[in-house]
């Protein structure tokens, strides 16, 4: 549903109640710019976080052994 800013001003609470109840976004045109009123829960569905990627076999061996390893780029520097 598309409305002008003037129409929205006249029916603001009705529009907000409608969006909250139905979840259907309402488009508003203001100064040549199109805006949208959406229910926040609708946005959260689209912005789901993905689980971190697991790279199996990236470290071959015991990861704890890497803590005390000496690296060539580390020589002569006190980190």
C-alpha positions as CSV (number, residue, x, y, z in Angstrom):
1,X,0.0,0.0,0.0
2,X,1.4,3.4,-1.0
3,X,0.5,6.7,0.7
4,X,1.7,10.3,0.6
5,X,3.2,11.9,3.7
6,X,0.1,14.2,4.0
7,X,-2.2,11.2,4.0
8,X,0.1,9.4,6.5
9,X,0.0,12.4,8.8
10,X,-3.9,12.3,8.8
11,X,-4.0,8.5,9.5
12,X,-0.7,7.9,11.3
13,X,-2.0,5.7,14.1
14,X,-4.3,3.7,11.9
15,X,-1.4,3.0,9.5
16,X,0.9,2.0,12.4
17,X,-1.8,-0.3,13.9
18,X,-2.3,-1.9,10.5
19,X,1.4,-2.6,9.9
20,X,1.7,-3.9,13.5
21,X,-1.3,-6.2,13.1
22,X,-0.8,-7.5,9.6
23,X,3.0,-7.2,9.0
24,X,2.3,-5.7,5.6
25,X,4.7,-2.8,4.9
26,X,3.3,0.6,3.9
27,X,5.2,2.8,1.4
28,X,5.3,6.5,1.9
29,X,6.3,9.1,-0.7
30,X,7.9,12.2,0.7
31,X,9.6,14.8,-1.5
32,X,10.2,12.4,-4.3
33,X,11.8,9.8,-2.0
34,X,10.0,6.5,-1.3
35,X,10.1,5.3,2.3
36,X,8.7,2.2,3.9
37,X,7.2,1.5,7.3
38,X,7.8,-2.1,8.3
39,X,7.3,-4.2,11.3
40,X,10.6,-4.9,13.0
41,X,10.0,-8.6,13.3
42,X,9.7,-8.7,9.5
43,X,13.2,-7.2,9.2
44,X,14.7,-9.7,11.7
45,X,13.6,-12.6,9.6
46,X,15.6,-11.2,6.7
47,X,18.7,-10.5,8.7
48,X,19.3,-13.9,10.2
49,X,22.9,-14.5,11.2
50,X,24.6,-17.4,9.7
51,X,26.5,-19.8,11.9
52,X,30.3,-19.4,11.6
53,X,31.9,-21.5,9.0
54,X,33.9,-24.5,10.2
55,X,37.1,-25.3,8.2
56,X,37.8,-28.9,9.1
57,X,41.4,-29.9,8.7
58,X,42.8,-26.4,8.7
59,X,45.1,-27.2,11.6
60,X,46.6,-30.6,11.3
61,X,47.7,-31.8,14.7
62,X,47.1,-30.4,18.2
63,X,46.3,-26.7,18.2
64,X,47.8,-26.3,21.6
65,X,51.2,-27.1,20.1
66,X,51.0,-23.8,18.2
67,X,51.1,-21.7,21.4
68,X,54.8,-22.4,22.1
69,X,56.0,-22.6,18.5
70,X,58.8,-20.4,17.2
71,X,58.2,-18.6,13.9
72,X,60.8,-17.2,11.6
73,X,59.2,-13.8,11.5
74,X,59.3,-13.7,15.3
75,X,63.1,-14.0,15.6
76,X,64.8,-11.1,17.5
77,X,61.5,-9.5,18.5
78,X,60.0,-9.5,21.9
79,X,56.2,-9.8,21.4
